[in-house]
């Protein structure tokens, strides 16, 4: 790595597993001091902390429920206090509830909006108070904002579509301050919760130009690029990394 991000400070929400953990590791490998939130499994979070520290950076795990605005704000403040500031915010935490419209509960609807949309706004609002020119906000959206090819995913798709409008609007708010904000929109990605084999996976592969699942490292690579100086002219964008799922 060329360490163009060395000594930057980042907060990644939902950073103890899957895409979030890969982002923590990638940014740490670029020299970024990292804080991340997790909702459960402190042992797993501690493993990520140790992996980041082994790369020679500061690392901090913060237990927080993204559905609780006060905990999201506290995570930002703790990051600033412990790392001395914040330069990069990655809004990665998300939930997925799938059910037909007749069976979708209001509790699941409210939690989806709270975590996938409200927490992104809350974290961003809290973080930009501390960001200087060159700050980066990167949301992990979804290709389902563009295409939902199966029944039961309407609320999830809506929540990710909301991020598209949010970043386009906030790009106007933050541009004069030299802060960029973008969405990374993954297609099917191989994780514990989304295995790349099985009947559901094979159905999705048939919809893609590249008939395979992506890797968490591929998403982390896109995030690292957007966090770096070469991406300084990209803002308000919704960037697909989906193997042609939405093509």
DOLUMLUM-805676 format. One line per 8 residues: number of its first residue (from 1); for each residue x, y, z of C-alpha. Coordinates in steps of 0.25 Angstrom, whole numbers, plus 5000, padded with zeros to 4 digits. Example, Ala and Ser with C-alpha at 12.3 -4.5 7.8 and 13.67 -1.06 7.14 Angstrom:
% residues 2
1 = 5049,4982,5031  5055,4996,5029
This chain:
% residues 247
1 = 5000,5000,5000  5005,5014,4997  4999,5020,5011  4993,5032,5004  4983,5032,5016  4993,5031,5027  4990,5038,5040  4975,5040,5035
9 = 4964,5036,5046  4952,5028,5042  4939,5023,5048  4933,5011,5042  4919,5007,5047  4916,4992,5047  4931,4989,5046  4932,4975,5053
17 = 4928,4966,5042  4926,4965,5027  4928,4977,5018  4930,4986,5030  4941,4977,5036  4948,4977,5022  4947,4992,5021  4953,4994,5035
25 = 4965,4985,5031  4967,4992,5018  4967,5006,5024  4977,5001,5035  4986,4995,5024  4986,5009,5018  4991,5015,5031  4977,5020,5036
33 = 4974,5020,5051  4961,5013,5052  4949,5013,5061  4937,5004,5058  4924,5001,5064  4918,4987,5067  4905,4983,5073  4908,4969,5079
41 = 4920,4959,5079  4931,4967,5087  4940,4955,5084  4939,4957,5069  4941,4972,5071  4953,4970,5079  4959,4961,5068  4957,4973,5058
49 = 4964,4982,5067  4976,4973,5069  4977,4971,5054  4977,4986,5052  4987,4989,5063  4996,4979,5056  4997,4988,5044  5002,4999,5053
57 = 4990,5008,5055  4981,5012,5066  4968,5004,5067  4956,5005,5075  4943,4997,5076  4930,5004,5081  4918,4996,5085  4906,5004,5079
65 = 4892,5001,5073  4890,5009,5061  4875,5009,5063  4878,5018,5075  4882,5032,5071  4888,5035,5084  4898,5023,5083  4901,5027,5069
73 = 4905,5041,5073  4913,5036,5085  4921,5027,5076  4925,5039,5067  4929,5047,5080  4937,5036,5085  4944,5034,5072  4948,5049,5072
81 = 4952,5048,5087  4961,5035,5085  4967,5038,5072  4968,5053,5072  4958,5056,5061  4950,5049,5049  4954,5050,5035  4946,5039,5029
89 = 4932,5033,5033  4927,5020,5026  4913,5018,5029  4912,5003,5027  4903,4998,5038  4890,4992,5032  4879,4982,5034  4871,4974,5025
97 = 4857,4969,5027  4850,4962,5016  4835,4959,5016  4823,4960,5007  4815,4973,5009  4804,4966,5016  4813,4960,5027  4823,4972,5028
105 = 4822,4977,5042  4823,4991,5046  4834,4988,5056  4843,4983,5045  4839,4995,5036  4843,5005,5047  4856,4998,5050  4860,4997,5036
113 = 4858,5012,5034  4864,5015,5047  4877,5007,5044  4878,5009,5029  4874,5023,5028  4873,5031,5041  4886,5026,5046  4893,5030,5034
121 = 4888,5044,5035  4890,5045,5050  4905,5040,5049  4907,5049,5037  4902,5061,5044  4910,5058,5057  4923,5055,5049  4923,5068,5040
129 = 4924,5077,5052  4938,5071,5054  4942,5070,5039  4952,5079,5032  4953,5081,5017  4956,5068,5011  4947,5060,5019  4940,5048,5013
137 = 4927,5042,5016  4924,5028,5010  4911,5021,5011  4909,5006,5008  4896,5006,5000  4892,4994,4991  4889,4991,4977  4875,4988,4981
145 = 4873,5003,4981  4873,5001,4966  4868,4987,4965  4859,4978,4974  4857,4965,4966  4850,4957,4976  4837,4959,4985  4838,4963,5000
153 = 4850,4973,4998  4842,4986,4996  4845,4993,5010  4860,4989,5009  4860,4995,4995  4853,5007,4999  4863,5010,5010  4875,5008,5001
161 = 4868,5017,4990  4866,5028,5001  4882,5029,5002  4883,5033,4988  4874,5045,4990  4881,5048,5003  4896,5048,4997  4891,5057,4985
169 = 4885,5067,4995  4897,5067,5005  4907,5068,4994  4901,5082,4992  4902,5085,5007  4916,5080,5009  4923,5083,4996  4926,5098,5000
177 = 4933,5092,5012  4942,5083,5004  4935,5070,5009  4930,5059,4999  4919,5049,5001  4916,5037,4993  4909,5024,4993  4916,5011,4989
185 = 4905,5001,4984  4909,4987,4985  4902,4975,4978  4902,4961,4984  4915,4960,4993  4920,4947,4999  4918,4948,5014  4914,4939,5026
193 = 4900,4945,5025  4900,4944,5009  4907,4931,5005  4911,4930,4990  4905,4916,4988  4891,4911,4989  4878,4913,4982  4876,4927,4985
201 = 4891,4930,4981  4889,4923,4968  4876,4931,4965  4884,4944,4967  4896,4940,4958  4887,4938,4946  4883,4952,4947  4897,4957,4947
209 = 4907,4961,4935  4918,4954,4944  4912,4941,4949  4919,4942,4962  4917,4948,4976  4927,4960,4979  4937,4959,4991  4937,4968,5003
217 = 4951,4972,4999  4946,4978,4986  4936,4987,4993  4947,4991,5003  4956,4995,4991  4945,5004,4986  4943,5011,4999  4958,5013,5001
225 = 4959,5019,4987  4947,5029,4991  4954,5032,5004  4967,5036,4997  4972,5048,4990  4970,5043,4976  4955,5043,4978  4954,5058,4983
233 = 4945,5062,4971  4935,5051,4973  4923,5055,4982  4908,5053,4981  4910,5040,4974  4904,5026,4975  4914,5016,4970  4910,5002,4966
241 = 4920,4991,4969  4910,4979,4966  4916,4970,4955  4906,4976,4945  4894,4972,4954  4887,4985,4951  4892,4986,4936
